[in-house]
Amino acid sequence: MVSIIIVTYNSAKYIERLLESIFKFNKDKAFEVIVVDNNSTDGTLEIIQNSKVKSQNLKSKVKIIENKENFGFAKGINIGAKEARGEYLLFINPDCEWNKGSLDNLVSIFEEDVNVGVAGGKILNRNLKSEKSAGKFLKTSEVFLTALGLDETFGIRFSPGRNQQVDFVSGGFMAVRRDLFARFNGFDENLFMYIEDMEFCYRVKKEGLEVVFDPSIEVIHEGYASSSRGFAIRNIHKGLIYFQKKHGNPFSYSFVKFLLFSKSFALVVLGKIINNKYLTDTYKRMLKV
């Protein structure tokens, strides 16, 4: 069985569409859905409770966990994983919609190779163009190139067109063996949102296990549903610095921190020159990371 874990926070606009698509593409499959709500205030829970999914005699497959505060994505997933009964866990963002393939595709990846610890699928945007849903670990040189906007040029973030091994896959559509996730104590909860996927896959790869990307399974992703772009950038910066502190060395940690500070400072100055308040305000907050 697969336990599908969805962490919601003010996801009323998207959640019913996701649930309906999960059941549409996975009829007669063995799965459960665990929704971990991070104290939504927009009626997300009411929509789930009154959705068409609940009226299709499938109520027993959907479990809701209500948090009294917003614990973030990493901790939310960990909370859901502790309640899961499936042999495999699938994490999927609430602003996604299942588009191709089924849970059988994911399960077969693990059953065919015991060395596979994590698997991910293709993520498309609303225009059906591939998002960069896999990538290389962002070590010093990769962070430098990413800061310059060259991550796609140098293949640091990408969307493979075939089944292959990668360093990490997006936590927005990630499957993992439940026993492995438990043994690794889940996602690092010091990462509120973003980079937790890369950090977890780094530990998996260090263990000698494989991370696999399979494009035969697809979801469509709305993007930035639960967070603003500024919030996302800030947490990505914090996550990259934390990753270097935990897994890097004193030089890489200091260099990445300096690099991200320098980029933020330059964009604050640019924002003032071109009178772009959004740019100035967004990256001024990054200087405090």
Contacts in CASP RR format, 6 or more apart in sequence:
PFRMAT RR
TARGET T0000
AUTHOR 0000-0000-0000
METHOD contacts of the structure
MODEL  1
MVSIIIVTYNSAKYIERLLESIFKFNKDKAFEVIVVDNNSTDGTLEIIQN
SKVKSQNLKSKVKIIENKENFGFAKGINIGAKEARGEYLLFINPDCEWNK
GSLDNLVSIFEEDVNVGVAGGKILNRNLKSEKSAGKFLKTSEVFLTALGL
DETFGIRFSPGRNQQVDFVSGGFMAVRRDLFARFNGFDENLFMYIEDMEF
CYRVKKEGLEVVFDPSIEVIHEGYASSSRGFAIRNIHKGLIYFQKKHGNP
FSYSFVKFLLFSKSFALVVLGKIINNKYLTDTYKRMLKV
1 30 0 8 1.000
1 31 0 8 1.000
1 32 0 8 1.000
1 85 0 8 1.000
1 86 0 8 1.000
1 87 0 8 1.000
1 88 0 8 1.000
2 29 0 8 1.000
2 30 0 8 1.000
2 31 0 8 1.000
2 32 0 8 1.000
2 86 0 8 1.000
2 87 0 8 1.000
2 88 0 8 1.000
2 89 0 8 1.000
2 90 0 8 1.000
2 103 0 8 1.000
2 106 0 8 1.000
2 107 0 8 1.000
2 175 0 8 1.000
3 31 0 8 1.000
3 32 0 8 1.000
3 34 0 8 1.000
3 81 0 8 1.000
3 84 0 8 1.000
3 85 0 8 1.000
3 86 0 8 1.000
3 88 0 8 1.000
3 89 0 8 1.000
3 90 0 8 1.000
3 178 0 8 1.000
4 22 0 8 1.000
4 31 0 8 1.000
4 32 0 8 1.000
4 33 0 8 1.000
4 34 0 8 1.000
4 90 0 8 1.000
4 92 0 8 1.000
5 34 0 8 1.000
5 36 0 8 1.000
5 77 0 8 1.000
5 80 0 8 1.000
5 81 0 8 1.000
5 84 0 8 1.000
5 89 0 8 1.000
5 90 0 8 1.000
5 91 0 8 1.000
5 92 0 8 1.000
6 15 0 8 1.000
6 18 0 8 1.000
6 33 0 8 1.000
6 34 0 8 1.000
6 35 0 8 1.000
6 36 0 8 1.000
6 91 0 8 1.000
6 92 0 8 1.000
6 93 0 8 1.000
6 94 0 8 1.000
7 36 0 8 1.000
7 37 0 8 1.000
7 38 0 8 1.000
7 72 0 8 1.000
7 73 0 8 1.000
7 76 0 8 1.000
7 77 0 8 1.000
7 91 0 8 1.000
7 93 0 8 1.000
7 94 0 8 1.000
8 15 0 8 1.000
8 35 0 8 1.000
8 36 0 8 1.000
8 37 0 8 1.000
8 38 0 8 1.000
8 40 0 8 1.000
8 44 0 8 1.000
8 94 0 8 1.000
8 226 0 8 1.000
9 37 0 8 1.000
9 38 0 8 1.000
9 39 0 8 1.000
9 40 0 8 1.000
9 44 0 8 1.000
9 70 0 8 1.000
9 72 0 8 1.000
9 226 0 8 1.000
10 40 0 8 1.000
10 41 0 8 1.000
10 42 0 8 1.000
10 44 0 8 1.000
10 226 0 8 1.000
11 40 0 8 1.000
11 42 0 8 1.000
11 44 0 8 1.000
11 94 0 8 1.000
11 95 0 8 1.000
11 225 0 8 1.000
11 226 0 8 1.000
12 40 0 8 1.000
12 42 0 8 1.000
12 43 0 8 1.000
12 44 0 8 1.000
12 47 0 8 1.000
13 95 0 8 1.000
13 225 0 8 1.000
14 94 0 8 1.000
14 95 0 8 1.000
14 96 0 8 1.000
14 97 0 8 1.000
14 222 0 8 1.000
14 225 0 8 1.000
15 35 0 8 1.000
15 44 0 8 1.000
15 47 0 8 1.000
15 48 0 8 1.000
15 51 0 8 1.000
15 94 0 8 1.000
16 47 0 8 1.000
16 48 0 8 1.000
16 51 0 8 1.000
16 52 0 8 1.000
16 53 0 8 1.000
17 97 0 8 1.000
18 92 0 8 1.000
18 94 0 8 1.000
18 95 0 8 1.000
18 96 0 8 1.000
18 97 0 8 1.000
18 98 0 8 1.000
19 33 0 8 1.000
19 48 0 8 1.000
19 51 0 8 1.000
19 53 0 8 1.000
19 62 0 8 1.000
20 51 0 8 1.000
20 52 0 8 1.000
20 53 0 8 1.000
21 97 0 8 1.000
21 98 0 8 1.000
21 99 0 8 1.000
22 31 0 8 1.000
22 33 0 8 1.000
22 92 0 8 1.000
22 98 0 8 1.000
23 53 0 8 1.000
23 56 0 8 1.000
23 58 0 8 1.000
24 98 0 8 1.000
25 98 0 8 1.000
25 100 0 8 1.000
25 101 0 8 1.000
25 102 0 8 1.000
26 98 0 8 1.000
26 102 0 8 1.000
26 103 0 8 1.000
29 102 0 8 1.000
29 103 0 8 1.000
29 104 0 8 1.000
30 103 0 8 1.000
31 61 0 8 1.000
31 103 0 8 1.000
32 61 0 8 1.000
32 62 0 8 1.000
32 63 0 8 1.000
32 84 0 8 1.000
32 85 0 8 1.000
32 86 0 8 1.000
33 61 0 8 1.000
33 62 0 8 1.000
33 63 0 8 1.000
34 63 0 8 1.000
34 65 0 8 1.000
34 80 0 8 1.000
34 83 0 8 1.000
34 84 0 8 1.000
35 48 0 8 1.000
35 62 0 8 1.000
35 63 0 8 1.000
35 64 0 8 1.000
35 65 0 8 1.000
36 65 0 8 1.000
36 67 0 8 1.000
36 76 0 8 1.000
36 77 0 8 1.000
36 79 0 8 1.000
36 80 0 8 1.000
37 44 0 8 1.000
37 45 0 8 1.000
37 64 0 8 1.000
37 65 0 8 1.000
37 66 0 8 1.000
37 67 0 8 1.000
38 67 0 8 1.000
38 69 0 8 1.000
38 70 0 8 1.000
38 71 0 8 1.000
38 72 0 8 1.000
38 76 0 8 1.000
39 66 0 8 1.000
39 67 0 8 1.000
39 68 0 8 1.000
39 69 0 8 1.000
39 70 0 8 1.000
45 64 0 8 1.000
45 66 0 8 1.000
48 54 0 8 1.000
48 62 0 8 1.000
48 64 0 8 1.000
49 64 0 8 1.000
53 62 0 8 1.000
54 62 0 8 1.000
63 83 0 8 1.000
65 79 0 8 1.000
65 80 0 8 1.000
65 83 0 8 1.000
67 76 0 8 1.000
67 79 0 8 1.000
71 79 0 8 1.000
72 192 0 8 1.000
72 193 0 8 1.000
73 187 0 8 1.000
73 192 0 8 1.000
73 193 0 8 1.000
73 194 0 8 1.000
73 196 0 8 1.000
74 187 0 8 1.000
74 188 0 8 1.000
74 189 0 8 1.000
74 191 0 8 1.000
74 192 0 8 1.000
74 193 0 8 1.000
74 196 0 8 1.000
75 187 0 8 1.000
75 189 0 8 1.000
75 192 0 8 1.000
77 91 0 8 1.000
77 186 0 8 1.000
77 187 0 8 1.000
77 196 0 8 1.000
78 185 0 8 1.000
78 186 0 8 1.000
78 187 0 8 1.000
78 189 0 8 1.000
81 89 0 8 1.000
81 178 0 8 1.000
81 181 0 8 1.000
81 182 0 8 1.000
81 186 0 8 1.000
84 178 0 8 1.000
86 178 0 8 1.000
87 177 0 8 1.000
87 178 0 8 1.000
87 179 0 8 1.000
88 106 0 8 1.000
88 107 0 8 1.000
88 110 0 8 1.000
88 175 0 8 1.000
88 176 0 8 1.000
88 177 0 8 1.000
88 178 0 8 1.000
89 175 0 8 1.000
89 176 0 8 1.000
89 177 0 8 1.000
89 178 0 8 1.000
89 181 0 8 1.000
90 103 0 8 1.000
90 106 0 8 1.000
90 173 0 8 1.000
90 174 0 8 1.000
90 175 0 8 1.000
91 171 0 8 1.000
91 172 0 8 1.000
91 173 0 8 1.000
91 174 0 8 1.000
91 175 0 8 1.000
91 176 0 8 1.000
92 172 0 8 1.000
92 173 0 8 1.000
92 219 0 8 1.000
93 171 0 8 1.000
93 172 0 8 1.000
93 173 0 8 1.000
93 221 0 8 1.000
93 223 0 8 1.000
93 225 0 8 1.000
94 225 0 8 1.000
94 226 0 8 1.000
95 221 0 8 1.000
95 222 0 8 1.000
95 223 0 8 1.000
95 225 0 8 1.000
95 226 0 8 1.000
96 123 0 8 1.000
96 172 0 8 1.000
96 173 0 8 1.000
96 219 0 8 1.000
96 220 0 8 1.000
96 221 0 8 1.000
96 222 0 8 1.000
97 219 0 8 1.000
97 220 0 8 1.000
98 218 0 8 1.000
98 219 0 8 1.000
99 124 0 8 1.000
99 218 0 8 1.000
99 219 0 8 1.000
99 220 0 8 1.000
100 122 0 8 1.000
100 216 0 8 1.000
100 217 0 8 1.000
100 218 0 8 1.000
101 216 0 8 1.000
101 217 0 8 1.000
101 218 0 8 1.000
102 217 0 8 1.000
105 214 0 8 1.000
105 216 0 8 1.000
105 217 0 8 1.000
106 119 0 8 1.000
106 120 0 8 1.000
106 175 0 8 1.000
106 214 0 8 1.000
106 217 0 8 1.000
109 116 0 8 1.000
109 119 0 8 1.000
109 175 0 8 1.000
109 212 0 8 1.000
109 214 0 8 1.000
110 116 0 8 1.000
110 117 0 8 1.000
110 119 0 8 1.000
110 175 0 8 1.000
110 177 0 8 1.000
113 210 0 8 1.000
113 212 0 8 1.000
115 208 0 8 1.000
115 209 0 8 1.000
115 210 0 8 1.000
116 209 0 8 1.000
116 210 0 8 1.000
116 211 0 8 1.000
116 212 0 8 1.000
117 176 0 8 1.000
117 177 0 8 1.000
117 180 0 8 1.000
117 204 0 8 1.000
117 209 0 8 1.000
117 210 0 8 1.000
117 211 0 8 1.000
117 212 0 8 1.000
118 168 0 8 1.000
118 169 0 8 1.000
118 174 0 8 1.000
118 175 0 8 1.000
118 176 0 8 1.000
118 180 0 8 1.000
118 200 0 8 1.000
118 201 0 8 1.000
118 204 0 8 1.000
118 209 0 8 1.000
118 210 0 8 1.000
118 211 0 8 1.000
118 212 0 8 1.000
119 169 0 8 1.000
119 174 0 8 1.000
119 175 0 8 1.000
119 176 0 8 1.000
119 211 0 8 1.000
119 212 0 8 1.000
119 213 0 8 1.000
119 214 0 8 1.000
120 133 0 8 1.000
120 134 0 8 1.000
120 169 0 8 1.000
120 170 0 8 1.000
120 173 0 8 1.000
120 174 0 8 1.000
120 175 0 8 1.000
120 212 0 8 1.000
120 213 0 8 1.000
120 214 0 8 1.000
120 217 0 8 1.000
121 133 0 8 1.000
121 169 0 8 1.000
121 173 0 8 1.000
121 213 0 8 1.000
121 214 0 8 1.000
121 215 0 8 1.000
121 216 0 8 1.000
121 217 0 8 1.000
121 218 0 8 1.000
121 219 0 8 1.000
122 130 0 8 1.000
122 133 0 8 1.000
122 159 0 8 1.000
122 161 0 8 1.000
122 213 0 8 1.000
122 214 0 8 1.000
122 215 0 8 1.000
122 217 0 8 1.000
122 218 0 8 1.000
122 219 0 8 1.000
123 130 0 8 1.000
123 131 0 8 1.000
123 133 0 8 1.000
123 159 0 8 1.000
123 170 0 8 1.000
123 172 0 8 1.000
123 173 0 8 1.000
123 218 0 8 1.000
123 219 0 8 1.000
123 220 0 8 1.000
123 221 0 8 1.000
124 130 0 8 1.000
124 131 0 8 1.000
124 218 0 8 1.000
124 219 0 8 1.000
124 220 0 8 1.000
124 221 0 8 1.000
125 131 0 8 1.000
125 220 0 8 1.000
125 221 0 8 1.000
125 223 0 8 1.000
126 220 0 8 1.000
126 222 0 8 1.000
128 220 0 8 1.000
130 159 0 8 1.000
131 159 0 8 1.000
131 170 0 8 1.000
131 221 0 8 1.000
132 151 0 8 1.000
132 152 0 8 1.000
132 157 0 8 1.000
132 158 0 8 1.000
132 159 0 8 1.000
133 159 0 8 1.000
133 169 0 8 1.000
133 170 0 8 1.000
133 172 0 8 1.000
133 173 0 8 1.000
133 213 0 8 1.000
134 157 0 8 1.000
134 158 0 8 1.000
134 159 0 8 1.000
134 160 0 8 1.000
134 166 0 8 1.000
134 167 0 8 1.000
134 168 0 8 1.000
134 169 0 8 1.000
134 170 0 8 1.000
134 213 0 8 1.000
135 155 0 8 1.000
135 156 0 8 1.000
135 157 0 8 1.000
135 158 0 8 1.000
135 166 0 8 1.000
135 167 0 8 1.000
135 168 0 8 1.000
135 169 0 8 1.000
136 142 0 8 1.000
136 155 0 8 1.000
136 156 0 8 1.000
136 157 0 8 1.000
136 166 0 8 1.000
136 167 0 8 1.000
136 168 0 8 1.000
137 167 0 8 1.000
137 168 0 8 1.000
137 198 0 8 1.000
137 201 0 8 1.000
137 202 0 8 1.000
138 146 0 8 1.000
138 156 0 8 1.000
138 198 0 8 1.000
138 240 0 8 1.000
138 243 0 8 1.000
139 248 0 8 1.000
139 252 0 8 1.000
140 244 0 8 1.000
140 251 0 8 1.000
140 252 0 8 1.000
140 255 0 8 1.000
140 256 0 8 1.000
142 151 0 8 1.000
142 154 0 8 1.000
142 156 0 8 1.000
143 240 0 8 1.000
143 244 0 8 1.000
143 256 0 8 1.000
143 259 0 8 1.000
143 260 0 8 1.000
144 259 0 8 1.000
145 151 0 8 1.000
145 153 0 8 1.000
145 154 0 8 1.000
145 156 0 8 1.000
146 156 0 8 1.000
146 157 0 8 1.000
147 259 0 8 1.000
147 260 0 8 1.000
147 263 0 8 1.000
150 156 0 8 1.000
151 157 0 8 1.000
152 158 0 8 1.000
159 215 0 8 1.000
160 166 0 8 1.000
160 213 0 8 1.000
160 215 0 8 1.000
161 215 0 8 1.000
162 215 0 8 1.000
163 212 0 8 1.000
163 213 0 8 1.000
163 214 0 8 1.000
163 215 0 8 1.000
163 216 0 8 1.000
164 212 0 8 1.000
164 213 0 8 1.000
165 210 0 8 1.000
165 211 0 8 1.000
165 212 0 8 1.000
165 213 0 8 1.000
166 211 0 8 1.000
166 212 0 8 1.000
166 213 0 8 1.000
167 198 0 8 1.000
167 201 0 8 1.000
167 202 0 8 1.000
167 205 0 8 1.000
167 211 0 8 1.000
168 197 0 8 1.000
168 198 0 8 1.000
168 200 0 8 1.000
168 201 0 8 1.000
168 202 0 8 1.000
168 211 0 8 1.000
169 197 0 8 1.000
169 201 0 8 1.000
169 211 0 8 1.000
169 213 0 8 1.000
170 197 0 8 1.000
171 196 0 8 1.000
171 197 0 8 1.000
172 197 0 8 1.000
172 221 0 8 1.000
173 217 0 8 1.000
173 219 0 8 1.000
173 221 0 8 1.000
174 197 0 8 1.000
176 200 0 8 1.000
176 204 0 8 1.000
180 204 0 8 1.000
180 209 0 8 1.000
184 200 0 8 1.000
184 203 0 8 1.000
184 204 0 8 1.000
186 200 0 8 1.000
187 196 0 8 1.000
187 197 0 8 1.000
187 199 0 8 1.000
187 200 0 8 1.000
188 196 0 8 1.000
188 199 0 8 1.000
188 200 0 8 1.000
188 246 0 8 1.000
190 242 0 8 1.000
191 199 0 8 1.000
191 235 0 8 1.000
191 238 0 8 1.000
191 239 0 8 1.000
191 242 0 8 1.000
192 235 0 8 1.000
192 238 0 8 1.000
193 227 0 8 1.000
193 232 0 8 1.000
193 235 0 8 1.000
194 232 0 8 1.000
194 235 0 8 1.000
194 236 0 8 1.000
194 239 0 8 1.000
195 235 0 8 1.000
195 236 0 8 1.000
195 239 0 8 1.000
195 240 0 8 1.000
195 242 0 8 1.000
195 243 0 8 1.000
198 243 0 8 1.000
199 239 0 8 1.000
199 242 0 8 1.000
199 243 0 8 1.000
199 246 0 8 1.000
199 247 0 8 1.000
201 211 0 8 1.000
202 243 0 8 1.000
202 247 0 8 1.000
204 211 0 8 1.000
205 211 0 8 1.000
224 232 0 8 1.000
227 235 0 8 1.000
229 282 0 8 1.000
230 282 0 8 1.000
230 285 0 8 1.000
233 282 0 8 1.000
233 283 0 8 1.000
233 286 0 8 1.000
234 285 0 8 1.000
234 286 0 8 1.000
234 289 0 8 1.000
237 260 0 8 1.000
237 264 0 8 1.000
237 286 0 8 1.000
237 289 0 8 1.000
238 289 0 8 1.000
240 256 0 8 1.000
240 260 0 8 1.000
241 253 0 8 1.000
241 256 0 8 1.000
241 257 0 8 1.000
241 260 0 8 1.000
241 289 0 8 1.000
244 252 0 8 1.000
244 253 0 8 1.000
244 256 0 8 1.000
244 257 0 8 1.000
245 253 0 8 1.000
260 286 0 8 1.000
260 289 0 8 1.000
261 286 0 8 1.000
261 287 0 8 1.000
261 289 0 8 1.000
263 283 0 8 1.000
264 283 0 8 1.000
264 284 0 8 1.000
264 286 0 8 1.000
264 287 0 8 1.000
264 289 0 8 1.000
265 283 0 8 1.000
265 287 0 8 1.000
267 279 0 8 1.000
267 282 0 8 1.000
267 283 0 8 1.000
268 279 0 8 1.000
268 280 0 8 1.000
268 283 0 8 1.000
268 284 0 8 1.000
268 287 0 8 1.000
270 276 0 8 1.000
270 279 0 8 1.000
271 277 0 8 1.000
271 279 0 8 1.000
271 280 0 8 1.000
272 280 0 8 1.000
END
